[in-house]
């Protein structure tokens, strides 16, 4: 069975949401798992297999998500990490589908949905930038899960992804970038094979989608284009 470290970045003021997330992880009955909460100088969370990495939220003018995520990966004890923001909860069969899918990947994108209040529509994830020769595919269009030929034009969504720990250590997030400064795009430009058709010699990492691993937002989020 695969051991998984869940790296959850938070503000230190959202423990109710963290409790919902941890509840959904415990229901999965993963034999070996770790939850790494990064953010806030203290937390009220006291759960099994869970550690808190204290973080001074005032040291930068905006939220320093890249630093938090890198710290969380460094504190992880398992070879698979799920890096996520603090508003994703897991469907009950998430781990069963994770094990069925296997580990033949370096970076794995899962399927997320908005909450029921927003109609439960598909969330940001397996989506494309502009693709030369395909003008009918608009910017940030979500792509069918079985299509992977557009991967060079598909950035990894920065609020939730799965990866092997060695990938995150080899290619850490750029800590010069703060919230809303396209840190996920910059990271994607280093890990996606043949990025944007401009880095044709960039081998990158093996990127796959497992849409049967499903998460759902536990709060209202702006709809993606």
Secondary structure, DSSP 8 states (H G I E B T S, - for coil): ---EEEEEE--SS-HHHHHHHHHHHHHT--SSEEEEEE-SS------TTEEEE---TTSSSS--HHHHHHHHHHT--SSEEEEEETTEEE-TTHHHHHHHH-S--SEEEEEEE--GGGTT-B-SSSEE---TT-TTS-TTEE--TT--TTGGG----TTEEEEEHHHHHHT---TT--TTS-HHHHHHHHHBTTGGGT-TT---B-EEEEEEEEEEESS------
